[in-house]
Amino acid sequence: MVQRLNLNDCEKEVVEALLAHYNRTRSAFIYVKFIEDLQLDYPSQILQEAIRKLRQDNIIYIWQDRAMNALKLGLKKAFLEKLRTMSLKP
């Protein structure tokens, strides 16, 4: 499904990491202290640019959760719905 989207490799890996977490826990978000905590094999500048583009394209959200002292990074509900409808199509 993610392959059908127009994303570069880093963006795909970010989305796939969030989807793996969602499929495992049914939680659309994760808390990370730093973007690098996603443990993807990219320099922080590349990861930050991927996060910016995914946010701009309305795929993910990210904000500083002061109560948890962490970044809350998640898949938007509309994006999850889009994936569901894409998976139903042949």
C-alpha positions, 0 to 999 in steps of 0.5 A: 500500500505504501508503495503506491504513494509518492514518497521517497525511501526515508518517508516510506520507512517513517510511515512503515515504522508508524504502521508497524507500531499501529498494526502491533498496538492499534495506537496511531502514535508513538512517543519519541524523545528525538526523531532519531529514536525511530532507529531508521538508518538516516542522518537526522537532517534527512529524517527531519526533512522527511517528517516535514514533508509527511506533515505537510502532505497531511500523512502524519502529525507531530507535536511536543507533548510537554506532559510526557516530555517527548515528541508525539508522532502519529499517523493521521486518521484520514491517512489511515482511512485512505490506506484502508480504502486503497487496500480494498481496491484490487 
